[in-house]
Amino acid sequence: VQVQNLDKTQMQRYFELRFGPEQSQRYWGEFEQRLQLGDQRFEHLARNPYMLSLLAHRISEGQGLSDNRARLMDRLAQRRLFHELSEGRQPESLTADSLSTVNAVLQALSRLAYAMQTKGQYGINRRAAEEVRLGEKQAMKLDLGEVVDLALDARLLEESTIMQSGRQEPGYVFYHHLLQEYFAARRLLELFRSGQNI
């Protein structure tokens, strides 16, 4: 995937399209001030269209502008999962303790993403997904179906056709390749912190 970086004019145009003429001026003013500070990490994030959308969402919610990609992705994943759990479409077994559910799903998605990354794939077929150990014993126990259904409903995963050994098989991909990279990095950090030689 090749992403074209945005220049400052394109960023401002995005704000105008997303928020309309009046609100965009207010939000863009705050955003432009941050750009003018010369923070290269922040500018690098803002030039990526997907990250710009996450930054714009934060500013519209009155939250501070972050130059940390992991925090942006973490907030996105949590926000989508908590929102889906609050909509009344999920079983009570998942909604009774939303925080534990979200933590378990984040851990499971991290393990699925890591399995994809280690194989150099942007997707995983159902058979391979069933072989991934989704969580630790002490964590809330969710099966693959529960994890996938919630992640699909929260638009973190999409159903897809995966090529495996020359055959097309049903499987899953992350909604955006940056989500897969983020979740795989979470697992990598988990392995590093546990003292594993990676």
C-alpha positions as CSV (number, residue, x, y, z in Angstrom):
1,V,0.0,0.0,0.0
2,Q,1.4,3.4,-1.0
3,V,0.0,6.4,0.8
4,Q,0.5,9.9,-0.5
5,N,1.3,12.4,2.1
6,L,-0.8,15.5,2.4
7,D,0.5,19.0,2.3
8,K,-0.8,21.8,4.5
9,T,-3.3,23.0,1.9
10,Q,-4.8,19.5,1.6
11,M,-5.0,19.2,5.3
12,Q,-6.9,22.4,5.6
13,R,-9.2,21.4,2.8
14,Y,-9.9,18.1,4.7
15,F,-11.0,20.2,7.7
16,E,-13.3,22.3,5.5
17,L,-14.9,19.2,4.0
18,R,-15.2,17.4,7.3
19,F,-16.5,20.2,9.5
20,G,-18.0,22.8,7.2
21,P,-16.8,26.4,6.8
22,E,-17.5,27.8,10.3
23,Q,-16.3,24.9,12.5
24,S,-13.3,24.2,10.3
25,Q,-11.9,27.6,10.9
26,R,-11.9,27.1,14.6
27,Y,-10.5,23.6,14.5
28,W,-8.0,24.4,11.8
29,G,-6.7,27.4,13.8
30,E,-5.9,25.1,16.8
31,F,-4.4,22.5,14.4
32,E,-2.3,24.9,12.5
33,Q,-0.8,26.3,15.7
34,R,0.4,22.8,16.6
35,L,1.8,22.4,13.1
36,Q,3.7,25.7,13.4
37,L,5.5,24.4,16.6
38,G,7.8,22.4,14.3
39,D,7.1,19.1,15.9
40,Q,8.2,16.6,13.2
41,R,6.5,13.6,14.8
42,F,3.2,15.5,14.8
43,E,3.6,16.8,11.3
44,H,4.5,13.3,10.0
45,L,1.2,11.9,11.6
46,A,-0.8,14.8,10.2
47,R,0.4,14.3,6.7
48,N,-1.0,10.7,6.6
49,P,-4.7,10.9,5.6
50,Y,-5.8,8.2,8.0
51,M,-4.0,9.7,10.9
52,L,-5.3,13.1,10.0
53,S,-8.8,11.8,10.3
54,L,-8.0,10.5,13.8
55,L,-6.4,13.8,14.8
56,A,-9.4,15.7,13.5
57,H,-11.7,13.5,15.5
58,R,-9.8,14.2,18.7
59,I,-9.8,17.9,18.1
60,S,-13.6,17.8,17.5
61,E,-14.1,16.0,20.8
62,G,-12.1,18.7,22.6
63,Q,-9.2,16.3,23.3
64,G,-5.6,17.3,23.0
65,L,-3.6,16.7,19.8
66,S,-1.2,13.8,20.2
67,D,1.9,13.1,18.3
68,N,1.8,9.4,19.4
69,R,0.5,7.0,16.7
70,A,0.0,4.2,19.2
71,R,-2.2,6.4,21.4
72,L,-4.3,7.5,18.5
73,M,-4.8,3.9,17.3
74,D,-5.5,2.7,20.8
75,R,-8.1,5.4,21.3
76,L,-9.7,4.5,18.0
77,A,-9.9,0.8,18.8
78,Q,-11.3,1.3,22.3
79,R,-13.8,4.0,21.1
80,R,-15.2,1.7,18.4
81,L,-15.4,-1.3,20.7
82,F,-17.0,0.5,23.6
83,H,-19.5,2.2,21.2
84,E,-20.5,-1.2,19.7
85,L,-20.9,-2.7,23.2
86,S,-23.2,0.2,24.1
87,E,-25.5,-0.1,21.1
88,G,-27.5,-3.0,22.4
89,R,-26.6,-5.4,19.6
90,Q,-24.2,-7.5,21.5
91,P,-25.0,-10.4,23.9
92,E,-25.1,-9.7,27.6
93,S,-22.1,-12.0,28.1
94,L,-20.0,-9.3,26.4
95,T,-21.7,-6.2,27.6
96,A,-22.0,-7.1,31.4
97,D,-18.3,-6.2,31.9
98,S,-17.5,-4.0,28.9
99,L,-14.0,-3.1,30.1
100,S,-12.9,-6.8,30.4
101,T,-14.5,-7.5,27.0
102,V,-12.6,-4.6,25.3
103,N,-9.3,-5.7,26.9
104,A,-9.8,-9.3,25.9
105,V,-10.7,-8.3,22.3
106,L,-7.7,-6.0,22.1
107,Q,-5.4,-8.8,23.2
108,A,-7.0,-11.3,20.8
109,L,-6.8,-8.8,17.8
110,S,-3.1,-8.2,18.7
111,R,-2.4,-11.9,18.5
112,L,-4.3,-12.3,15.2
113,A,-2.4,-9.3,13.7
114,Y,0.9,-10.6,14.9
115,A,0.2,-14.0,13.3
116,M,-0.6,-12.1,10.0
117,Q,2.6,-10.0,10.3
118,T,4.9,-12.9,11.0
119,K,3.6,-14.6,7.8
120,G,3.9,-11.3,5.9
121,Q,0.2,-11.3,5.2
122,Y,-2.5,-8.7,5.2
123,G,-5.2,-11.1,6.2
124,I,-5.8,-14.5,7.8
125,N,-8.1,-17.3,6.7
126,R,-10.5,-18.8,9.2
127,R,-8.6,-22.0,9.6
128,A,-5.4,-20.1,10.5
129,A,-7.3,-17.8,12.8
130,E,-8.7,-20.8,14.7
131,E,-5.1,-21.9,15.5
132,V,-4.1,-18.6,17.1
133,R,-4.2,-18.6,20.9
134,L,-6.3,-15.5,21.6
135,G,-5.5,-14.7,25.2
136,E,-3.9,-15.6,28.5
137,K,-5.5,-17.8,31.1
138,Q,-6.1,-15.0,33.5
139,A,-7.9,-12.8,30.9
140,M,-11.6,-12.9,30.1
141,K,-12.1,-16.0,27.9
142,L,-13.6,-15.2,24.5
143,D,-13.8,-17.6,21.6
144,L,-12.8,-16.6,18.0
145,G,-16.4,-16.2,17.0
146,E,-17.1,-13.6,19.7
147,V,-13.9,-11.7,19.0
148,V,-14.4,-11.6,15.3
149,D,-18.1,-10.8,15.5
150,L,-17.5,-7.8,17.8
151,A,-14.5,-6.6,15.8
152,L,-16.5,-6.9,12.5
153,D,-19.4,-4.9,14.1
154,A,-16.9,-2.3,15.5
155,R,-15.4,-2.0,12.0
156,L,-11.9,-3.1,13.1
157,L,-12.0,-6.2,10.9
158,E,-13.6,-7.0,7.6
159,E,-14.6,-10.3,6.1
160,S,-12.5,-11.0,3.0
161,T,-11.3,-13.7,0.7
162,I,-7.8,-14.8,1.4
163,M,-5.6,-16.6,-1.1
164,Q,-4.0,-19.7,0.5
165,S,-2.0,-22.3,-1.4
166,G,-3.6,-21.1,-4.7
167,R,-7.1,-21.3,-3.3
168,Q,-9.5,-18.6,-2.2
169,E,-10.7,-19.1,1.4
170,P,-12.9,-17.0,3.7
171,G,-11.0,-15.0,6.2
172,Y,-10.5,-11.6,7.8
173,V,-8.5,-8.4,7.2
174,F,-8.1,-5.4,9.3
175,Y,-10.2,-2.4,8.3
176,H,-7.0,-0.5,7.6
177,H,-3.4,-1.7,7.3
178,L,-2.3,0.7,10.0
179,L,-4.7,-1.1,12.4
180,Q,-3.0,-4.4,11.7
181,E,0.4,-2.8,12.2
182,Y,-0.7,-1.2,15.5
183,F,-2.2,-4.5,16.8
184,A,0.9,-6.5,15.8
185,A,3.1,-3.9,17.6
186,R,1.0,-4.3,20.7
187,R,1.7,-8.1,20.7
188,L,5.4,-7.5,20.0
189,L,5.5,-5.2,23.0
190,E,3.7,-7.8,25.1
191,L,6.3,-10.5,24.1
192,F,9.2,-8.1,24.8
193,R,7.8,-7.2,28.3
194,S,7.4,-10.9,29.1
195,G,11.1,-11.4,28.5
196,Q,10.8,-13.4,25.4
197,N,13.7,-13.3,22.9
198,I,12.1,-11.8,19.8
